[in-house]
Amino acid sequence: MEKANNLDNKVAIMQPYFFPYIGYFQLIKAVNTFVLFDQQQYIKNGWINRNRIIEINREDRIITVPIKLKSRSQPIFDVDIDNNAKWQKSIINSIEFNYRRSPFFEELFSGIRQLLSQPFQKINDLNLHTLTHIVGLLDIKTRIISESVDFKQIEEFLHEPALSYDHRTLRVVNICKMLEAQTYINPIGGVELYKKPEFKECGLDLYFIKTKEYSYKQYTKTFIPHLSILDVLFCCGIEETKKMLDNYELI
């Protein structure tokens, strides 16, 4: 696997979400390499196979890709989509109905419809393709790779003192080391999970990304933040969404 050769090589690691909110794409843009954490266990009612959009003149609603689980401990990359449920038509119709009056509908909808009409078997493949599509629209140049494809056996890569850290921290540090990273950036929700001194001891700077407050015109009575990136794109368009990608701070 080709390794990045940057003086300050930044890495982020996240589970592959379904049309995630804008903060997810801010994180992608903030780093050189973005790793999809897809060997982790699938958690029900997370954002792997669902997200929130506007229900016109009401509030938000959830769009869901149905899945079939073989076991409770099944990793994300191995989770099948339940294509018997005819989910594609339902989601496409929901997006069309709720955003057809938005100012950038014509610019974006045909590409989204074509993307969601493809015959995906795994939720991981669907999320990778939708993520790549949005990253392309927003002209983000970050390299995107998958844990299940690019990292197999990395647990023994580091020596003491890292081996005394919890498993999740160790795995993140190992991936960063294999990518020759100097900096790891995590969503703000991980402040209690990851500790800067532990990363520093392993030669890594740790930062947390926090989306600043934002708003735009929605078809609701009050603004609802952190919806799917689809809401931002349909309401604001590609160029304004690009500007919003820099609306964050590193802590």
Phi and psi restraints in degrees (value plus and minus 20) as a CYANA .aco file:
   2 GLU   PHI     -87.4   -47.4
   2 GLU   PSI     115.5   155.5
   3 LYS   PHI    -126.2   -86.2
   3 LYS   PSI     124.3   164.3
   4 ALA   PHI     -87.9   -47.9
   4 ALA   PSI     129.7   169.7
   5 ASN   PHI    -146.4  -106.4
   5 ASN   PSI      40.0    80.0
   6 ASN   PHI    -125.1   -85.1
   6 ASN   PSI     128.2   168.2
   7 LEU   PHI     -84.3   -44.3
   7 LEU   PSI     -55.2   -15.2
   8 ASP   PHI    -147.8  -107.8
   8 ASP   PSI      60.9   100.9
   9 ASN   PHI    -101.3   -61.3
   9 ASN   PSI      96.0   136.0
  10 LYS   PHI    -123.5   -83.5
  10 LYS   PSI     118.2   158.2
  11 VAL   PHI    -148.4  -108.4
  11 VAL   PSI     124.1   164.1
  12 ALA   PHI    -152.1  -112.1
  12 ALA   PSI     131.2   171.2
  13 ILE   PHI    -154.9  -114.9
  13 ILE   PSI     105.5   145.5
  14 MET   PHI    -166.4  -126.4
  14 MET   PSI     133.5   173.5
  15 GLN   PHI     -86.2   -46.2
  15 GLN   PSI     131.4   171.4
  16 PRO   PHI     -97.7   -57.7
  16 PRO   PSI      88.8   128.8
  17 TYR   PHI    -115.8   -75.8
  17 TYR   PSI     140.4   180.4
  18 PHE   PHI    -111.5   -71.5
  18 PHE   PSI      91.1   131.1
  19 PHE   PHI      23.0    63.0
  19 PHE   PSI      41.7    81.7
  20 PRO   PHI     -87.7   -47.7
  20 PRO   PSI     154.9   194.9
  21 TYR   PHI     -96.4   -56.4
  21 TYR   PSI     152.4   192.4
  22 ILE   PHI     -84.0   -44.0
  22 ILE   PSI     -49.5    -9.5
  23 GLY   PHI     -79.6   -39.6
  23 GLY   PSI     -51.6   -11.6
  24 TYR   PHI     -83.2   -43.2
  24 TYR   PSI     -60.7   -20.7
  25 PHE   PHI     -98.5   -58.5
  25 PHE   PSI     -47.6    -7.6
  26 GLN   PHI     -81.8   -41.8
  26 GLN   PSI     -61.7   -21.7
  27 LEU   PHI     -83.9   -43.9
  27 LEU   PSI     -63.1   -23.1
  28 ILE   PHI     -79.6   -39.6
  28 ILE   PSI     -66.7   -26.7
  29 LYS   PHI     -86.4   -46.4
  29 LYS   PSI     -48.1    -8.1
  30 ALA   PHI     -94.5   -54.5
  30 ALA   PSI     -29.2    10.8
  31 VAL   PHI    -144.4  -104.4
  31 VAL   PSI     149.1   189.1
  32 ASN   PHI    -105.8   -65.8
  32 ASN   PSI     -57.2   -17.2
  33 THR   PHI    -151.8  -111.8
  33 THR   PSI     110.7   150.7
  34 PHE   PHI    -135.8   -95.8
  34 PHE   PSI     101.4   141.4
  35 VAL   PHI    -124.9   -84.9
  35 VAL   PSI     106.1   146.1
  36 LEU   PHI    -101.3   -61.3
  36 LEU   PSI      97.0   137.0
  37 PHE   PHI    -103.2   -63.2
  37 PHE   PSI      47.5    87.5
  38 ASP   PHI    -118.2   -78.2
  38 ASP   PSI     -15.6    24.4
  39 GLN   PHI    -112.1   -72.1
  39 GLN   PSI     -19.6    20.4
  40 GLN   PHI     -98.0   -58.0
  40 GLN   PSI     138.7   178.7
  41 GLN   PHI     -86.2   -46.2
  41 GLN   PSI     115.8   155.8
  42 TYR   PHI     -86.9   -46.9
  42 TYR   PSI     110.8   150.8
  43 ILE   PHI    -132.1   -92.1
  43 ILE   PSI     105.0   145.0
  44 LYS   PHI     -83.5   -43.5
  44 LYS   PSI     124.3   164.3
  45 ASN   PHI      47.9    87.9
  45 ASN   PSI       1.3    41.3
  46 GLY   PHI    -111.4   -71.4
  46 GLY   PSI    -173.0  -133.0
  47 TRP   PHI    -132.7   -92.7
  47 TRP   PSI      -3.3    36.7
  48 ILE   PHI     -87.5   -47.5
  48 ILE   PSI     -61.2   -21.2
  49 ASN   PHI    -145.6  -105.6
  49 ASN   PSI       1.9    41.9
  50 ARG   PHI    -178.4  -138.4
  50 ARG   PSI     142.4   182.4
  51 ASN   PHI    -182.0  -142.0
  51 ASN   PSI     159.7   199.7
  52 ARG   PHI    -131.3   -91.3
  52 ARG   PSI     116.1   156.1
  53 ILE   PHI    -148.0  -108.0
  53 ILE   PSI     154.0   194.0
  54 ILE   PHI     -97.8   -57.8
  54 ILE   PSI     119.3   159.3
  55 GLU   PHI    -123.3   -83.3
  55 GLU   PSI      91.6   131.6
  56 ILE   PHI     -71.0   -31.0
  56 ILE   PSI     113.8   153.8
  57 ASN   PHI      44.7    84.7
  57 ASN   PSI      -8.6    31.4
  58 ARG   PHI    -146.1  -106.1
  58 ARG   PSI    -141.7  -101.7
  59 GLU   PHI    -149.2  -109.2
  59 GLU   PSI    -149.5  -109.5
  60 ASP   PHI    -125.6   -85.6
  60 ASP   PSI     139.0   179.0
  61 ARG   PHI    -160.7  -120.7
  61 ARG   PSI     138.9   178.9
  62 ILE   PHI    -120.5   -80.5
  62 ILE   PSI     112.6   152.6
  63 ILE   PHI    -124.7   -84.7
  63 ILE   PSI     115.1   155.1
  64 THR   PHI    -151.1  -111.1
  64 THR   PSI     115.1   155.1
  65 VAL   PHI    -113.8   -73.8
  65 VAL   PSI      95.7   135.7
  66 PRO   PHI     -88.6   -48.6
  66 PRO   PSI     124.0   164.0
  67 ILE   PHI    -147.6  -107.6
  67 ILE   PSI     146.7   186.7
  68 LYS   PHI    -143.3  -103.3
  68 LYS   PSI      99.0   139.0
  69 LEU   PHI    -121.2   -81.2
  69 LEU   PSI     116.5   156.5
  70 LYS   PHI    -108.9   -68.9
  70 LYS   PSI     -49.9    -9.9
  71 SER   PHI    -177.3  -137.3
  71 SER   PSI     144.5   184.5
  72 ARG   PHI     -89.3   -49.3
  72 ARG   PSI     -44.5    -4.5
  73 SER   PHI    -118.2   -78.2
  73 SER   PSI      -3.2    36.8
  74 GLN   PHI     -87.1   -47.1
  74 GLN   PSI     111.0   151.0
  75 PRO   PHI     -92.3   -52.3
  75 PRO   PSI     134.0   174.0
  76 ILE   PHI     -75.7   -35.7
  76 ILE   PSI     -63.7   -23.7
  77 PHE   PHI     -84.6   -44.6
  77 PHE   PSI     -36.1     3.9
  78 ASP   PHI    -124.7   -84.7
  78 ASP   PSI     -13.3    26.7
  79 VAL   PHI    -103.5   -63.5
  79 VAL   PSI     106.7   146.7
  80 ASP   PHI    -106.7   -66.7
  80 ASP   PSI     128.5   168.5
  81 ILE   PHI    -103.4   -63.4
  81 ILE   PSI     119.6   159.6
  82 ASP   PHI    -106.4   -66.4
  82 ASP   PSI      68.5   108.5
  83 ASN   PHI     -96.5   -56.5
  83 ASN   PSI     -26.2    13.8
  84 ASN   PHI     -91.7   -51.7
  84 ASN   PSI     -36.3     3.7
  85 ALA   PHI    -103.7   -63.7
  85 ALA   PSI     -24.4    15.6
  86 LYS   PHI      32.8    72.8
  86 LYS   PSI      26.4    66.4
  87 TRP   PHI     -89.8   -49.8
  87 TRP   PSI     -49.9    -9.9
  88 GLN   PHI     -81.0   -41.0
  88 GLN   PSI     -68.6   -28.6
  89 LYS   PHI     -81.7   -41.7
  89 LYS   PSI     -59.8   -19.8
  90 SER   PHI     -83.6   -43.6
  90 SER   PSI     -66.3   -26.3
  91 ILE   PHI     -88.7   -48.7
  91 ILE   PSI     -63.5   -23.5
  92 ILE   PHI     -79.4   -39.4
  92 ILE   PSI     -64.3   -24.3
  93 ASN   PHI     -84.3   -44.3
  93 ASN   PSI     -58.4   -18.4
  94 SER   PHI     -84.5   -44.5
  94 SER   PSI     -63.6   -23.6
  95 ILE   PHI     -84.2   -44.2
  95 ILE   PSI     -64.6   -24.6
  96 GLU   PHI     -83.6   -43.6
  96 GLU   PSI     -67.0   -27.0
  97 PHE   PHI     -83.2   -43.2
  97 PHE   PSI     -62.3   -22.3
  98 ASN   PHI    -105.3   -65.3
  98 ASN   PSI     -35.4     4.6
  99 TYR   PHI    -142.9  -102.9
  99 TYR   PSI     -14.6    25.4
 100 ARG   PHI     -84.1   -44.1
 100 ARG   PSI     -41.2    -1.2
 101 ARG   PHI    -116.4   -76.4
 101 ARG   PSI     -20.6    19.4
 102 SER   PHI     -91.9   -51.9
 102 SER   PSI     131.9   171.9
 103 PRO   PHI     -84.9   -44.9
 103 PRO   PSI     -40.9    -0.9
 104 PHE   PHI    -137.0   -97.0
 104 PHE   PSI       2.4    42.4
 105 PHE   PHI     -81.0   -41.0
 105 PHE   PSI     -69.7   -29.7
 106 GLU   PHI     -83.4   -43.4
 106 GLU   PSI     -52.3   -12.3
 107 GLU   PHI     -88.8   -48.8
 107 GLU   PSI     -50.0   -10.0
 108 LEU   PHI    -137.4   -97.4
 108 LEU   PSI     -49.4    -9.4
 109 PHE   PHI     -85.3   -45.3
 109 PHE   PSI     -60.1   -20.1
 110 SER   PHI     -80.6   -40.6
 110 SER   PSI     -58.9   -18.9
 111 GLY   PHI     -88.1   -48.1
 111 GLY   PSI     -59.5   -19.5
 112 ILE   PHI     -86.5   -46.5
 112 ILE   PSI     -63.4   -23.4
 113 ARG   PHI     -82.3   -42.3
 113 ARG   PSI     -64.3   -24.3
 114 GLN   PHI     -82.7   -42.7
 114 GLN   PSI     -61.3   -21.3
 115 LEU   PHI     -82.7   -42.7
 115 LEU   PSI     -66.5   -26.5
 116 LEU   PHI     -95.5   -55.5
 116 LEU   PSI     -29.9    10.1
 117 SER   PHI    -107.9   -67.9
 117 SER   PSI     -27.0    13.0
 118 GLN   PHI     -92.9   -52.9
 118 GLN   PSI     132.6   172.6
 119 PRO   PHI    -104.3   -64.3
 119 PRO   PSI      59.5    99.5
 120 PHE   PHI    -103.8   -63.8
 120 PHE   PSI     122.8   162.8
 121 GLN   PHI    -126.0   -86.0
 121 GLN   PSI     -52.1   -12.1
 122 LYS   PHI    -133.0   -93.0
 122 LYS   PSI     120.9   160.9
 123 ILE   PHI     -83.1   -43.1
 123 ILE   PSI     -52.0   -12.0
 124 ASN   PHI     -82.1   -42.1
 124 ASN   PSI     -62.8   -22.8
 125 ASP   PHI     -86.8   -46.8
 125 ASP   PSI     -62.4   -22.4
 126 LEU   PHI     -79.6   -39.6
 126 LEU   PSI     -67.5   -27.5
 127 ASN   PHI     -85.7   -45.7
 127 ASN   PSI     -57.2   -17.2
 128 LEU   PHI     -83.9   -43.9
 128 LEU   PSI     -62.8   -22.8
 129 HIS   PHI     -89.5   -49.5
 129 HIS   PSI     -61.1   -21.1
 130 THR   PHI     -87.8   -47.8
 130 THR   PSI     -59.4   -19.4
 131 LEU   PHI     -83.0   -43.0
 131 LEU   PSI     -65.8   -25.8
 132 THR   PHI     -82.2   -42.2
 132 THR   PSI     -57.8   -17.8
 133 HIS   PHI     -82.1   -42.1
 133 HIS   PSI     -68.2   -28.2
 134 ILE   PHI     -88.2   -48.2
 134 ILE   PSI     -60.9   -20.9
 135 VAL   PHI     -79.4   -39.4
 135 VAL   PSI     -58.6   -18.6
 136 GLY   PHI     -85.8   -45.8
 136 GLY   PSI     -63.5   -23.5
 137 LEU   PHI     -79.1   -39.1
 137 LEU   PSI     -57.5   -17.5
 138 LEU   PHI    -110.9   -70.9
 138 LEU   PSI     -16.3    23.7
 139 ASP   PHI      38.3    78.3
 139 ASP   PSI      18.8    58.8
 140 ILE   PHI    -106.8   -66.8
 140 ILE   PSI     110.1   150.1
 141 LYS   PHI    -117.5   -77.5
 141 LYS   PSI     -16.8    23.2
 142 THR   PHI     -80.2   -40.2
 142 THR   PSI     118.8   158.8
 143 ARG   PHI     -95.9   -55.9
 143 ARG   PSI     110.7   150.7
 144 ILE   PHI    -134.9   -94.9
 144 ILE   PSI     104.4   144.4
 145 ILE   PHI    -151.2  -111.2
 145 ILE   PSI     148.9   188.9
 146 SER   PHI    -136.5   -96.5
 146 SER   PSI     117.4   157.4
 147 GLU   PHI     -78.7   -38.7
 147 GLU   PSI     -62.5   -22.5
 148 SER   PHI     -88.3   -48.3
 148 SER   PSI     -43.4    -3.4
 149 VAL   PHI    -115.5   -75.5
 149 VAL   PSI     -63.0   -23.0
 150 ASP   PHI    -118.6   -78.6
 150 ASP   PSI     -35.1     4.9
 151 PHE   PHI    -151.5  -111.5
 151 PHE   PSI      96.8   136.8
 152 LYS   PHI    -127.9   -87.9
 152 LYS   PSI     -89.0   -49.0
 153 GLN   PHI    -138.6   -98.6
 153 GLN   PSI      79.1   119.1
 154 ILE   PHI    -145.0  -105.0
 154 ILE   PSI     -17.7    22.3
 155 GLU   PHI     -83.0   -43.0
 155 GLU   PSI     -49.2    -9.2
 156 GLU   PHI    -119.0   -79.0
 156 GLU   PSI      -5.8    34.2
 157 PHE   PHI     -86.8   -46.8
 157 PHE   PSI     -59.7   -19.7
 158 LEU   PHI    -117.0   -77.0
 158 LEU   PSI     136.8   176.8
 159 HIS   PHI    -130.5   -90.5
 159 HIS   PSI    -193.4  -153.4
 160 GLU   PHI     -77.2   -37.2
 160 GLU   PSI     129.2   169.2
 161 PRO   PHI    -110.4   -70.4
 161 PRO   PSI     -18.3    21.7
 162 ALA   PHI     -82.7   -42.7
 162 ALA   PSI     -47.7    -7.7
 163 LEU   PHI     -86.0   -46.0
 163 LEU   PSI     -33.7     6.3
 164 SER   PHI    -107.3   -67.3
 164 SER   PSI     -25.1    14.9
 165 TYR   PHI    -101.6   -61.6
 165 TYR   PSI     145.3   185.3
 166 ASP   PHI     -86.5   -46.5
 166 ASP   PSI     140.2   180.2
 167 HIS   PHI     -78.8   -38.8
 167 HIS   PSI     -61.8   -21.8
 168 ARG   PHI     -86.2   -46.2
 168 ARG   PSI     -65.1   -25.1
 169 THR   PHI     -81.1   -41.1
 169 THR   PSI     -64.1   -24.1
 170 LEU   PHI     -80.0   -40.0
 170 LEU   PSI     -63.3   -23.3
 171 ARG   PHI     -86.7   -46.7
 171 ARG   PSI     -60.8   -20.8
 172 VAL   PHI     -82.7   -42.7
 172 VAL   PSI     -66.3   -26.3
 173 VAL   PHI     -82.4   -42.4
 173 VAL   PSI     -61.7   -21.7
 174 ASN   PHI     -79.1   -39.1
 174 ASN   PSI     -66.2   -26.2
 175 ILE   PHI     -82.0   -42.0
 175 ILE   PSI     -64.4   -24.4
 176 CYS   PHI     -80.1   -40.1
 176 CYS   PSI     -61.9   -21.9
 177 LYS   PHI     -84.7   -44.7
 177 LYS   PSI     -61.8   -21.8
 178 MET   PHI     -86.4   -46.4
 178 MET   PSI     -46.1    -6.1
 179 LEU   PHI    -111.3   -71.3
 179 LEU   PSI     -15.5    24.5
 180 GLU   PHI      36.2    76.2
 180 GLU   PSI      22.4    62.4
 181 ALA   PHI    -103.4   -63.4
 181 ALA   PSI     132.1   172.1
 182 GLN   PHI    -126.5   -86.5
 182 GLN   PSI     -39.4     0.6
 183 THR   PHI    -156.2  -116.2
 183 THR   PSI     116.6   156.6
 184 TYR   PHI    -137.1   -97.1
 184 TYR   PSI     110.5   150.5
 185 ILE   PHI    -136.9   -96.9
 185 ILE   PSI     109.9   149.9
 186 ASN   PHI    -145.5  -105.5
 186 ASN   PSI     131.1   171.1
 187 PRO   PHI     -76.9   -36.9
 187 PRO   PSI     134.1   174.1
 188 ILE   PHI     -79.4   -39.4
 188 ILE   PSI     -44.2    -4.2
 189 GLY   PHI     -85.5   -45.5
 189 GLY   PSI     -32.8     7.2
 190 GLY   PHI    -113.2   -73.2
 190 GLY   PSI      -9.3    30.7
 191 VAL   PHI     -77.3   -37.3
 191 VAL   PSI     -58.4   -18.4
 192 GLU   PHI    -103.3   -63.3
 192 GLU   PSI     -33.7     6.3
 193 LEU   PHI    -110.9   -70.9
 193 LEU   PSI     -63.9   -23.9
 194 TYR   PHI    -130.0   -90.0
 194 TYR   PSI     123.1   163.1
 195 LYS   PHI    -136.2   -96.2
 195 LYS   PSI     109.8   149.8
 196 LYS   PHI     -79.7   -39.7
 196 LYS   PSI     -61.2   -21.2
 197 PRO   PHI     -81.7   -41.7
 197 PRO   PSI     -55.9   -15.9
 198 GLU   PHI     -86.0   -46.0
 198 GLU   PSI     -61.4   -21.4
 199 PHE   PHI     -88.4   -48.4
 199 PHE   PSI     -60.5   -20.5
 200 LYS   PHI     -82.1   -42.1
 200 LYS   PSI     -57.0   -17.0
 201 GLU   PHI     -83.0   -43.0
 201 GLU   PSI     -45.4    -5.4
 202 CYS   PHI    -117.1   -77.1
 202 CYS   PSI     -10.4    29.6
 203 GLY   PHI      64.1   104.1
 203 GLY   PSI       2.1    42.1
 204 LEU   PHI    -144.5  -104.5
 204 LEU   PSI     117.9   157.9
 205 ASP   PHI    -106.8   -66.8
 205 ASP   PSI     114.7   154.7
 206 LEU   PHI    -133.6   -93.6
 206 LEU   PSI     107.7   147.7
 207 TYR   PHI    -149.6  -109.6
 207 TYR   PSI     135.5   175.5
 208 PHE   PHI    -136.8   -96.8
 208 PHE   PSI     112.9   152.9
 209 ILE   PHI    -115.3   -75.3
 209 ILE   PSI     112.2   152.2
 210 LYS   PHI    -147.1  -107.1
 210 LYS   PSI     100.3   140.3
 211 THR   PHI     -89.7   -49.7
 211 THR   PSI     109.1   149.1
 212 LYS   PHI     -94.1   -54.1
 212 LYS   PSI     142.3   182.3
 213 GLU   PHI     -80.9   -40.9
 213 GLU   PSI     123.5   163.5
 214 TYR   PHI    -172.1  -132.1
 214 TYR   PSI     142.7   182.7
 215 SER   PHI    -178.9  -138.9
 215 SER   PSI     141.3   181.3
 216 TYR   PHI    -180.2  -140.2
 216 TYR   PSI     150.9   190.9
 217 LYS   PHI     -95.2   -55.2
 217 LYS   PSI     101.5   141.5
 218 GLN   PHI    -137.2   -97.2
 218 GLN   PSI     148.3   188.3
 219 TYR   PHI    -111.7   -71.7
 219 TYR   PSI      34.8    74.8
 220 THR   PHI    -160.0  -120.0
 220 THR   PSI     145.3   185.3
 221 LYS   PHI     -90.6   -50.6
 221 LYS   PSI     -60.3   -20.3
 222 THR   PHI    -146.8  -106.8
 222 THR   PSI     130.4   170.4
 223 PHE   PHI     -89.2   -49.2
 223 PHE   PSI     115.2   155.2
 224 ILE   PHI    -134.3   -94.3
 224 ILE   PSI      90.3   130.3
 225 PRO   PHI    -101.1   -61.1
 225 PRO   PSI     147.0   187.0
 226 HIS   PHI      43.4    83.4
 226 HIS   PSI       9.9    49.9
 227 LEU   PHI     -97.9   -57.9
 227 LEU   PSI     157.8   197.8
 228 SER   PHI     -74.3   -34.3
 228 SER   PSI     130.1   170.1
 229 ILE   PHI     -75.2   -35.2
 229 ILE   PSI     -43.3    -3.3
 230 LEU   PHI     -79.4   -39.4
 230 LEU   PSI     -59.0   -19.0
 231 ASP   PHI     -84.6   -44.6
 231 ASP   PSI     -64.7   -24.7
 232 VAL   PHI     -81.6   -41.6
 232 VAL   PSI     -66.0   -26.0
 233 LEU   PHI     -84.5   -44.5
 233 LEU   PSI     -67.2   -27.2
 234 PHE   PHI     -86.8   -46.8
 234 PHE   PSI     -53.6   -13.6
 235 CYS   PHI    -105.6   -65.6
 235 CYS   PSI     -52.2   -12.2
 236 CYS   PHI    -131.5   -91.5
 236 CYS   PSI     -43.8    -3.8
 237 GLY   PHI      65.9   105.9
 237 GLY   PSI     148.9   188.9
 238 ILE   PHI     -85.4   -45.4
 238 ILE   PSI     -67.3   -27.3
 239 GLU   PHI     -85.5   -45.5
 239 GLU   PSI     -63.3   -23.3
 240 GLU   PHI     -88.5   -48.5
 240 GLU   PSI     -54.9   -14.9
 241 THR   PHI     -84.7   -44.7
 241 THR   PSI     -58.5   -18.5
 242 LYS   PHI     -77.3   -37.3
 242 LYS   PSI     -62.2   -22.2
 243 LYS   PHI     -84.7   -44.7
 243 LYS   PSI     -55.8   -15.8
 244 MET   PHI     -89.2   -49.2
 244 MET   PSI     -38.9     1.1
 245 LEU   PHI     -83.2   -43.2
 245 LEU   PSI     -43.1    -3.1
 246 ASP   PHI    -115.5   -75.5
 246 ASP   PSI     -12.8    27.2
 247 ASN   PHI    -108.2   -68.2
 247 ASN   PSI      47.6    87.6
 248 TYR   PHI    -170.7  -130.7
 248 TYR   PSI     150.2   190.2
 249 GLU   PHI    -153.2  -113.2
 249 GLU   PSI     131.8   171.8
 250 LEU   PHI    -123.1   -83.1
 250 LEU   PSI     110.8   150.8
